[in-house]
Each structure stands twice: as structure tokens, then as C-alpha cells.
Amino acid sequence: MKFYQSKLLNSFANLTHCFTTKQNGNLAFHVNDNPQKVLQNHQKLAQELEYDLETLVHMKQIHSNKVKIVTQEDNFQNPPTCDALITDKKGIPLMVMVADCSPILFYDPKKQVIAVAHAGRAGAFHNIVKNVIQSFIDDFDSNPSDILASIGPSICQKCYEVNALISLEAKEQKLDFALTKEGDKFYLNIRKILKTQLLEAKIKKENIEISKLCSKCNQNYYSYRENRNSGRFCGLLYKK
Ligand SMILES: [Zn+2]
């Protein structure tokens, strides 16, 4: 099995994390894949990373900025509807699924809190990052300067053409620093928006890691822009 890993998170022996690749197979049940096959992909990943699949919490992702504190009702069979998960509990793997959107893994080593977030264009425009950090602060007494954030493989700017309406929306939200125009085409840099939002939320520059791997340029990752019937790869994080 081949994973992409975060250098920031790799230094903590009590954490297990990864960003999967196509070699790990599709992990999403909602993309017209054979459910038995998807389940097998999950089972293999759970075995490889040594967690109990039943305790894994994934999400019914809706391109919102909603953050959910994991409760006992949340498990593999019953994923909550949200775009970010946060917990201080051990042995509960959190999973975010993507194909071009940005998977973000968060860790506060001081308060021992982990979180994952799904940030595509909508999530970035609605600043899901800010809500995640706010939950760290309000619900777990975290100090933003302790929090680490690792953004996994996602679509690069040159692969992310957006239409005039979206470029206008970016301008209205004062996100045009992440917009470039070539001829009559607009390209959006989601990573740049997320980095700016993380810095605005008082995350230290040295605690932010952004993968340069593009899900569309690089054939190891699922890409929705490449194929509308694409599977999903994941970012996963848990405390041992
Ligand atoms: Zn690309």
C-alpha cells in the first residue's frame, strides 16, 4: 500500500495518519461503485493502519462549513452530515474523502485534540478552517499557536479553471488574491485561500504544511475534474 504522509504529523508516535492513493481504492459509497468493493477497500485500510473499522467516523460531506464534535452515535455505519470532525478521544479514526478538494488534518499536541476537514471551493469560500480552529478554542481550550495543520493532495491552480460567476464571487469575498486570469479564463488557487485563512486564525506559519501534489496532474489520486465518476481518496487521522 502506498500513502502520502505529512512530515509535521509523522513526528508524533501517538498518531496514525495518511492520505491514501488510488492503490488503496475508492473509499466512497456514493459514487456508483460496487458497495462490497468499497467495503473491502475500507477493511484493507483498517487492517493496514490497525484500527477497528466500526469506530471510524467519516462524513456525509455537503460542501458546508459545519464542524461536528464526534459523539457516540457517530461511527462507520452512521456518518454525520458535516464537513469537519473534531475529537480528543483515542482510537477514533477521523476520515475526510476527496477528489480535487483539499483534505486537511489538524492536531493540537498540547490538548491532544485531532480534527479533519473537507475544503473545496465552497468550504474555502465559507471559511471552514476558521470554524475548525474556533471549535479547538471553544470546545477544547486549545491555543491556535499549538495547532498543526496539514493539507494533503488537492487540485492545483493551473488545473482549476473557474467560470466568470465564481471569479466574481471570489472578488466579492475579497479572495481575488487567489485568482489569476489568463486570456479570458480564470484560475483559482484554493491552497492559497486555505493558507491565508489558517494564518488569519493564528496558526503559526511553521505549523502549516501544504502538499504540492495535484490530484489531477498526478495519476495516483482520484480527480473529479478528470472524471465525473471518479472515486474518492482520503485523509485519515487518529490517536493511538
Ligand atoms: Zn494540477
Residues whose N, C-alpha, C, O or C-beta is under 5 A from the ligand:
A	BS01	ZN	C156 C159 C214 K216 C217
